[in-house]
């Protein structure tokens, strides 16, 4: 009986140790990908700041309300949501947090969804949501060109009244240990109050045409930036989850090792007792 217990504990230690090696490897992979994702975030932010600042400059200088994209063509149209999640699990609450947040925003509204990422696609398909037919790709495979293709189509849908608004829901990367669900209203574009700090810029062929041409670039740039933020958040969440799993495995191995040694000691003591008892007979 004691030998059977010792064997079971030994097998369990080996099994947990194998799992620990896997989680440790996944943690190292996530750490490597996280560094690259953080570099992409830093590289994408200047583009957004410049194009957004230019749009706000044109809006502040426009007083006749002739700019497009500032109000919906069809107020009764559907509200469109782009929701970015991951392609795989084992990332703590990364997927569940953003998907629950998106569901709470969309529920009860006349809305359609453009999910990016396998988990987002599966989530909204299971709930019979109105999914836009722009193609649901894996988040890891969405390129800069894909972002601008999607942006052009969504801007066209806004201009022809198919959608009344466009919002983006993603996970913002705050730090390695902190990520938060965020929402950006992309369309209609909102004018920020304030005085333009830019010089008097001459836009050709006109501010209105420049503004209209820049909006799809703006939407595509924000979408790509959100993808970079989401990828970094996913890698950070997976790194933390795998680090926790590795620590838990090590604690279980330590606990089982103690039980193994106690069982082995008890078996040895029993054998000595039996030998001594047999020698006295």
GUVO-879237 format. One record per residue: y, x, z of N, C-alpha, C in turn. Coordinates in steps of 0.02 Angstrom, whole numbers, padded with zeros to 5 digits, always signed. Example, Ala and Ser with C-alpha at 12.3 -4.5 7.8 and 13.67 -1.06 7.14 Angstrom:
% GUVO-879237
-00284+00660+00390-00225+00615+00390-00165+00660+00390 -00112+00642+00354-00053+00684+00357+00002+00645+00394 
% end
This chain:
% GUVO-879237
-00061+00042+00000+00000+00000+00000+00062+00043+00000 +00061+00096+00042+00119+00141+00046+00129+00178-00020 +00073+00201-00050+00078+00237-00114+00105+00193-00169 +00086+00128-00168+00112+00081-00218+00187+00072-00209 +00210+00066-00147+00282+00059-00133+00320+00120-00156 +00293+00179-00142+00326+00242-00163+00331+00245-00239 +00278+00225-00273+00279+00227-00346+00330+00178-00374 +00335+00118-00345+00384+00069-00368+00455+00094-00358 +00468+00125-00300+00535+00152-00288+00551+00208-00336 +00503+00252-00350+00513+00307-00396+00529+00281-00467 +00492+00230-00489+00504+00201-00555+00573+00169-00559 +00592+00137-00505+00658+00104-00504+00714+00156-00506 +00705+00211-00470+00755+00264-00472+00762+00292-00543 +00706+00302-00576+00708+00328-00645+00744+00279-00692 +00730+00214-00682+00761+00163-00724+00837+00161-00714 +00858+00162-00651+00930+00161-00636+00964+00225-00660 +00930+00281-00655+00958+00344-00678+00968+00343-00754 +00923+00313-00790+00931+00306-00863+00992+00263-00879 +01000+00209-00841+01058+00166-00850+01123+00204-00834 +01120+00244-00781+01179+00283-00761+01199+00332-00816 +01152+00362-00848+01167+00408-00902+01200+00372-00961 +01176+00311-00975+01206+00272-01029+01278+00253-01013 +01289+00227-00953+01357+00206-00934+01405+00265-00932 +01379+00323-00910+01420+00383-00908+01439+00404-00979 +01392+00400-01026+01407+00418-01095+01457+00370-01126 +01449+00305-01111+01496+00255-01136+01566+00266-01108 +01569+00286-01045+01634+00301-01014+01669+00359-01050 +01631+00412-01067+01660+00469-01101+01683+00451-01171 +01644+00410-01206+01664+00387-01273+01727+00346-01270 +01731+00300-01221+01791+00258-01214+01852+00301-01197 +01843+00352-01157+01899+00396-01140+01925+00433-01201 +01880+00455-01243+01900+00489-01305+01937+00442-01352 +01911+00381-01361+01943+00332-01404+02011+00310-01376 +02016+00308-01310+02078+00286-01278+02135+00334-01294 +02121+00399-01294+02174+00447-01309+02200+00437-01380 +02155+00426-01427+02176+00414-01497+02215+00349-01503 +02194+00297-01466+02229+00233-01468+02299+00239-01439 +02307+00277-01386+02373+00287-01357+02420+00323-01406 +02393+00370-01445+02433+00404-01495+02456+00357-01550 +02412+00309-01569+02430+00260-01620+02485+00213-01594 +02482+00196-01529+02535+00154-01500+02602+00188-01505 +02605+00250-01485+02668+00288-01486+02694+00295-01557 +02649+00302-01605+02669+00310-01675+02695+00244-01705 +02671+00187-01681+02690+00122-01710+02754+00093-01681 +02773+00113-01622+02831+00083-01588+02898+00096-01623 +02912+00156-01648+02977+00168-01681+02988+00122-01741 +02936+00108-01780+02943+00064-01838+02965-00005-01816 +02933-00031-01765+02951-00097-01740+03023-00099-01715 +03043-00049-01676+03110-00049-01648+03164-00048-01702 +03153-00008-01754+03202-00002-01808+03208-00067-01848 +03151-00094-01869+03153-00155-01910+03178-00215-01870 +03159-00219-01806+03182-00275-01764+03258-00269-01752 +03281-00209-01741+03353-00199-01731+03393-00217-01792 +03366-00201-01852+03400-00219-01914+03403-00294-01924 +03348-00328-01909+03348-00402-01915+03398-00433-01868 +03400-00410-01806+03448-00438-01758+03520-00423-01780 +03531-00365-01810+03598-00348-01834+03621-00396-01888 +03576-00412-01935+03593-00460-01988+03605-00529-01960 +03564-00550-01911+03572-00616-01882+03638-00622-01844 +03658-00571-01808+03720-00574-01771+03781-00579-01818 +03775-00547-01876+03832-00546-01922+03833-00608-01967 +03778-00646-01967+03775-00706-02008+03798-00766-01968 +03848-00799-01991+03877-00855-01954+03870-00922-01989 +03848-00922-02052+03844-00986-02088+03775-01018-02086 +03728-00987-02050+03662-01017-02042+03621-01018-02106 +03634-00972-02152+03599-00972-02216+03535-00931-02215 +03520-00899-02160+03461-00857-02157+03397-00898-02151 +03344-00878-02186+03280-00913-02179+03243-00891-02116 +03189-00924-02101+03144-00908-02046+03174-00920-01976 +03233-00950-01972+03262-00963-01906+03245-01033-01880 +03219-01075-01923+03199-01143-01904+03140-01164-01947 +03095-01204-01920+03037-01225-01960+03057-01272-02017 +03026-01263-02075+03038-01308-02131+03008-01377-02116 +02950-01376-02083+02916-01438-02065+02902-01437-01990 +02945-01467-01949+02934-01466-01876+02869-01498-01854 +02840-01541-01896+02777-01574-01879+02716-01535-01902 +02727-01476-01929+02670-01435-01951+02631-01406-01892 +02576-01375-01907+02534-01347-01855+02565-01283-01826 +02553-01274-01762+02572-01211-01730+02515-01161-01740 +02531-01104-01771+02479-01054-01786+02478-01000-01732 +02418-00981-01712+02409-00929-01661+02363-00874-01688 +02387-00812-01684+02345-00755-01697+02319-00730-01630 +02253-00728-01621+02223-00708-01557+02181-00646-01569 +02197-00592-01534+02161-00529-01542+02116-00517-01482 +02052-00509-01495+02003-00492-01443+01960-00435-01469 +01907-00418-01434+01865-00362-01453+01805-00383-01495 +01768-00332-01517+01707-00344-01555+01644-00341-01512 +01650-00308-01455+01592-00298-01411+01611-00315-01339 +01559-00320-01297+01569-00333-01226+01571-00268-01186 +01548-00272-01124+01547-00215-01078+01616-00185-01070 +01667-00229-01067+01736-00205-01058+01770-00243-01002 +01733-00258-00950+01763-00294-00894+01787-00363-00915 +01847-00380-00893+01876-00446-00909+01920-00446-00970 +01916-00393-01012+01962-00387-01069+01958-00448-01115 +01898-00465-01139+01891-00521-01186+01903-00588-01152 +01872-00598-01094+01877-00664-01062+01948-00681-01041 +01987-00631-01020+02055-00644-00998+02099-00668-01055 +02099-00633-01112+02142-00652-01167+02119-00717-01199 +02053-00730-01202+02028-00791-01233+02043-00852-01189 +02037-00844-01123+02055-00900-01079+02130-00915-01083 +02170-00863-01086+02243-00872-01092+02260-00907-01157 +02229-00886-01212+02242-00918-01277+02220-00991-01277 +02162-01005-01248+02138-01073-01245+02185-01118-01207 +02213-01093-01152+02260-01133-01112+02324-01147-01150 +02346-01102-01193+02406-01112-01233+02394-01162-01290 +02334-01158-01319+02320-01198-01379+02296-01268-01362 +02264-01276-01306+02232-01340-01289+02283-01397-01289 +02266-01451-01323+02309-01510-01326+02363-01507-01378 +02368-01453-01416+02420-01447-01466+02391-01456-01537 +02435-01473-01583+02416-01475-01653+02420-01403-01678 +02366-01366-01670+02368-01294-01681+02309-01271-01723 +02319-01214-01755+02265-01179-01790+02264-01107-01766 +02207-01075-01775+02197-01008-01746+02174-00959-01799 +02202-00899-01796+02177-00844-01835+02147-00793-01786 +02081-00795-01775+02051-00748-01727+02038-00680-01760 +02053-00627-01724+02038-00559-01746+01992-00528-01694 +01933-00508-01717+01883-00482-01670+01824-00530-01666 +01764-00503-01662+01704-00545-01660+01703-00593-01601 +01725-00570-01543+01722-00613-01484+01771-00671-01491 +01829-00658-01520+01878-00712-01531+01851-00763-01581 +01821-00739-01634+01793-00784-01685+01738-00828-01654 +01692-00798-01617+01637-00836-01587+01664-00887-01536 +01714-00866-01498+01743-00909-01446+01771-00973-01476 +01811-00967-01528+01844-01026-01557+01797-01066-01602 +01749-01033-01632+01699-01071-01670+01657-01115-01624 +01639-01090-01566+01599-01129-01518+01639-01189-01492 +01704-01184-01491+01747-01238-01467+01775-01282-01523 +01749-01272-01583+01767-01313-01641+01843-01313-01654 +01874-01255-01645+01945-01250-01657+01959-01248-01732 +02020-01265-01751+02041-01262-01821+02056-01188-01837 +02009-01155-01871+02016-01084-01887+02045-01076-01957 +02096-01035-01962+02129-01024-02027+02083-00984-02072 +02086-00998-02136+02040-00968-02185+02069-00904-02215 +02093-00860-02172+02119-00796-02195+02068-00740-02188 +02010-00756-02162+01958-00706-02153+01962-00675-02084 +01909-00682-02045+01906-00656-01977+01869-00589-01978 +01905-00536-01970+01875-00469-01976+01862-00440-01906 +01822-00388-01907+01812-00351-01845+01877-00316-01828 +01895-00317-01764+01958-00288-01743+01962-00214-01760 +01905-00179-01754+01904-00107-01767+01917-00091-01840 +01904-00138-01884+01909-00125-01956+01973-00152-01987 +02016-00183-01949+02079-00208-01976+02126-00150-01987 +02150-00142-02047+02193-00086-02065+02266-00108-02067 +02310-00060-02078+02381-00076-02086+02391-00122-02145 +02356-00108-02201+02362-00150-02260+02340-00221-02247 +02287-00229-02208+02263-00297-02191+02317-00335-02152 +02351-00299-02106+02403-00332-02066+02459-00358-02109 +02480-00320-02159+02535-00342-02202+02512-00396-02251 +02449-00395-02271+02422-00449-02313+02423-00515-02275 +02398-00513-02213+02398-00573-02171+02470-00596-02158 +02516-00549-02145+02585-00567-02131+02617-00602-02190 +02605-00577-02250+02635-00609-02310+02610-00681-02318 +02545-00692-02306+02518-00759-02313+02545-00806-02260 +02551-00783-02199+02576-00825-02144+02650-00841-02154 +02688-00793-02178+02759-00806-02191+02766-00857-02247 +02723-00853-02298+02724-00902-02352+02706-00971-02325 +02657-00975-02280+02639-01039-02250+02696-01068-02209 +02734-01025-02176+02792-01049-02138+02847-01075-02184 +02858-01040-02239+02911-01061-02285+02894-01126-02322 +02829-01137-02335+02811-01200-02370+02795-01257-02323 +02802-01246-02257+02793-01300-02209+02722-01311-02185 +02676-01268-02205+02606-01276-02183+02600-01264-02108 +02640-01220-02081+02641-01208-02009+02714-01212-01985 +02722-01233-01923+02790-01241-01895+02810-01182-01851 +02761-01143-01830+02776-01085-01788+02718-01036-01793 +02732-00975-01774+02680-00923-01774+02686-00882-01710 +02632-00881-01672+02630-00843-01609+02573-00793-01611 +02583-00739-01575+02533-00685-01572+02512-00675-01500 +02447-00677-01486+02421-00667-01419+02374-00606-01420 +02389-00559-01375+02352-00497-01373+02355-00469-01302 +02321-00413-01290+02321-00381-01225+02366-00320-01228 +02418-00319-01188+02466-00264-01188+02440-00207-01144 +02444-00147-01170+02422-00088-01133+02480-00064-01088 +02471-00073-01023+02521-00051-00975+02506+00020-00951 +02444+00030-00930+02420+00096-00909+02345+00096-00914 +02314+00152-00898+02241+00157-00902+02208+00107-00854 +02242+00092-00799+02213+00047-00749+02242-00024-00752 +02289-00035-00797+02322-00101-00799+02333-00124-00871 +02310-00184-00885+02322-00216-00950+02338-00290-00936 +02382-00319-00976+02400-00389-00964+02402-00428-01029 +02386-00492-01023+02389-00537-01081+02462-00553-01099 +02478-00548-01163+02547-00558-01184+02549-00606-01244 +02606-00640-01251+02617-00685-01308+02685-00669-01338 +02687-00665-01404+02750-00655-01440+02758-00712-01490 +02816-00743-01489+02832-00794-01540+02863-00758-01599 +02827-00753-01654+02850-00716-01712+02896-00758-01756 +02876-00820-01767+02915-00866-01808+02918-00935-01775 +02975-00969-01776+03039-00948-01805+03070-00890-01765 +03106-00848-01799+03137-00790-01768+03195-00813-01724 +03201-00782-01666+03254-00802-01620+03310-00750-01621 +03371-00775-01621+03429-00732-01621+03446-00711-01550 +03452-00647-01538+03471-00622-01472+03547-00619-01466 +03571-00640-01408+03643-00639-01398+03665-00567-01385 +03726-00553-01406+03753-00486-01395+03794-00464-01454 +03825-00407-01448+03866-00379-01500+03828-00323-01534 +03829-00323-01600+03793-00272-01637+03821-00203-01621 +03776-00156-01606+03797-00088-01593+03789-00043-01653 +03774-00073-01711+03765-00034-01771+03832-00029-01809 +03837+00020-01853+03895+00026-01895+03895-00030-01946 +03951-00038-01981+03956-00091-02032+03914-00070-02092 +03853-00098-02096+03805-00078-02148+03811-00126-02207 +03809-00098-02267+03809-00138-02328+03738-00148-02351 +03715-00211-02354+03646-00227-02375+03646-00249-02447 +03602-00220-02487+03595-00238-02557+03525-00265-02570 +03519-00319-02610+03572-00354-02646+03617-00398-02603 +03591-00421-02545+03632-00460-02498+03597-00460-02431 +03633-00472-02376+03600-00475-02310+03544-00527-02307 +03557-00585-02340+03508-00639-02338+03443-00619-02373 +03449-00589-02432+03389-00569-02468+03354-00511-02434 +03392-00466-02405+03362-00411-02367+03325-00438-02307 +03356-00486-02273+03325-00517-02214+03260-00550-02233 +03260-00589-02287+03200-00625-02309+03145-00576-02328 +03162-00521-02360+03112-00472-02380+03083-00435-02320 +03123-00427-02267+03100-00388-02209+03056-00428-02161 +03060-00494-02162+03022-00534-02114+02947-00521-02119 +02916-00523-02179+02844-00508-02182+02829-00437-02157 +02874-00390-02170+02865-00322-02145+02867-00321-02069 +02913-00361-02042+02919-00366-01969+02856-00396-01938 +02832-00451-01966+02772-00484-01940+02712-00438-01945 +02705-00404-02003+02649-00358-02011+02652-00299-01964 +02714-00274-01952+02722-00218-01906+02706-00236-01835 +02727-00296-01813+02712-00319-01745+02637-00331-01737 +02606-00359-01789+02534-00372-01786+02495-00306-01780 +02515-00256-01819+02481-00191-01814+02493-00159-01745 +02554-00164-01720+02568-00138-01653+02527-00172-01600 +02519-00238-01606+02478-00275-01558+02405-00255-01562 +02381-00241-01622+02312-00218-01630+02303-00150-01595 +02352-00106-01603+02348-00041-01569+02348-00049-01494 +02391-00094-01469+02393-00107-01397+02326-00136-01373 +02299-00182-01411+02236-00215-01392+02178-00165-01391 +02176-00122-01442+02122-00072-01445+02126-00025-01385 +02187-00002-01369+02195+00042-01311+02175+00006-01247 +02193-00058-01242+02176-00097-01182+02100-00106-01177 +02067-00118-01233+01995-00126-01232+01960-00062-01210 +01981-00005-01238+01950+00058-01220+01963+00074-01146 +02024+00059-01122+02039+00072-01051+01997+00027-01006 +01990-00037-01025+01949-00083-00985+01876-00062-00986 +01851-00041-01044+01781-00019-01048+01771+00045-01007 +01819+00090-01010+01813+00151-00971+01809+00136-00897 +01852+00091-00873+01851+00072-00802+01786+00037-00783 +01763-00008-00827+01701-00045-00813+01641+00002-00811 +01638+00049-00857+01582+00096-00858+01586+00146-00800 +01646+00164-00780+01654+00208-00721+01629+00172-00659 +01646+00109-00652+01623+00069-00595+01547+00062-00597 +01520+00049-00656+01447+00041-00663+01411+00106-00645 +01440+00163-00666+01410+00228-00651+01410+00240-00576 +01466+00225-00543+01469+00234-00470+01420+00188-00434 +01413+00127-00457+01365+00081-00427+01293+00106-00435 +01279+00133-00494+01212+00160-00506+01198+00220-00460 +01247+00262-00451+01238+00320-00407+01227+00298-00335 +01263+00245-00313+01253+00220-00246+01183+00190-00238 +01159+00154-00289+01092+00126-00286+01039+00180-00285 +01050+00234-00323+01003+00289-00324+01000+00323-00255 +01058+00332-00225+01060+00362-00157+01023+00319-00107 +01034+00253-00111+01000+00206-00065+00925+00206-00076 +00904+00205-00140+00832+00205-00155+00800+00272-00137 +00838+00327-00146+00811+00392-00127+00797+00396-00053 +00842+00365-00014+00832+00363+00059+00769+00323+00075 +00761+00265+00043+00701+00224+00054+00639+00261+00032 +00644+00297-00024+00587+00335-00049+00565+00388+00000 +00614+00424+00027+00598+00476+00076+00568+00447+00140 +00595+00389+00161+00568+00357+00221+00497+00333+00209 +00485+00303+00150+00417+00280+00135+00369+00338+00129 +00391+00393+00098+00349+00452+00091+00333+00483+00159 +00384+00484+00203+00374+00511+00270+00325+00467+00309 +00333+00402+00301+00288+00356+00336+00216+00364+00311 +00209+00374+00245+00141+00383+00217+00110+00448+00243 +00150+00501+00247+00124+00564+00273+00104+00558+00347 +00147+00524+00385+00132+00514+00456+00068+00474+00466 +00059+00423+00423-00002+00382+00428-00064+00423+00411 -00058+00465+00361-00115+00506+00342-00133+00555+00398 -00082+00586+00429-00095+00632+00485-00128+00596+00543 -00104+00535+00557-00132+00495+00611-00205+00479+00598 -00219+00461+00535-00289+00444+00517-00333+00506+00522 -00308+00564+00503-00348+00626+00507-00362+00643+00580 -00309+00639+00621-00318+00655+00692-00367+00606+00725 -00359+00542+00708-00405+00492+00737-00477+00504+00714 -00486+00525+00652-00553+00537+00627-00585+00598+00658 -00544+00649+00673-00572+00710+00704-00594+00699+00775 -00569+00649+00809-00586+00636+00879-00651+00596+00886 -00670+00566+00831-00731+00524+00835-00795+00567+00833 
% end
